[in-house]
């Protein structure tokens, strides 16, 4: 009986640890949109982690939409752009300058994804806010 208790205890402990990691990840995503609010213990490192998390979620969203995201060296004299959505050989693709910071990469990726309608799709509030912000910043044509 003692061995069974240990196994159950170990499984419960591992499940709780996994749940805490998931909670920490998703709570950091919810705090992404609140970059203007600083609290105790908030540093630029925390903002960088949030930018990385936002970028990762946006990349996963692009993958679900089957839009390849490529990071390339674009900073040349002939091509001064920083990246965005393009059509290459009939395929939609997002190309982003690889030397940019995480925040700028996430902004450009959100701009590329802003061309799609996500009204009926569940998105984390921070991801939806980033895409809506990109839509508002886009010039109206």
C-alpha positions, -999 to +999 in steps of 0.1 A: +000+000+000+028+024+008+042+022-028+009+031-042+006+061-020+041+073-031+032+069-068+000+088-064+018+115-044+045+118-071+019+120-098+000+147-080+031+167-074+042+165-110+007+176-121+007+206-098+042+216-110+029+214-146-002+234-137+020+262-120+042+265-151+012+268-174-004+293-151+028+314-150+030+313-188-005+324-194-006+350-167+025+365-183+006+367-216-023+385-199+001+411-185+016+418-220-009+446-228-002+464-195+034+474-204+026+510-192+018+498-157+048+491-135+045+473-103+068+459-077+092+434-092+085+444-128+117+450-147+127+452-184+136+415-182+100+407-174+089+429-204+114+410-226+099+376-214+065+389-222+076+401-257+091+366-263+058+350-252+037+372-274+060+365-304+058+328-297+020+329-296+018+350-328+041+325-345+018+297-335-012+316-348+006+321-381+014+284-382-023+275-376-032+298-406-005+280-426+015+312-432+052+307-430+072+331-409+108+337-420+135+357-403+161+370-428+187+397-431+167+424-449+187+455-440+204+463-473+207+495-492+185+481-520+158+469-496+153+493-466+122+476-452+119+458-419+095+431-430+058+422-432+033+402-452+041+394-488+031+370-516+061+350-528+054+325-557+017+326-550+021+318-513+014+343-485+044+346-462+056+369-434+093+379-437+109+398-407+143+413-403+162+390-380+183+417-362+152+434-347+143+432-311+115+409-298+090+437-294+095+449-330+093+414-344+061+408-325+047+442-338+056+433-374+041+398-371+009+413-356+008+437-385+010+408-410-017+389-392-040+420-389-050+414-425-071+384-414-104+383-396-102+368-361-137+377-350-149+341-346-116+328-333-106+327-296-074+346-290-057+355-257-066+391-248-030+403-252-027+387-287-061+402-298-050+436-285-016+435-304-035+426-336-061+453-331-033+479-323-016+469-356-050+474-375-054+508-360-018+518-369-023+506-405-030+534-430-066+532-443-069+527-481 
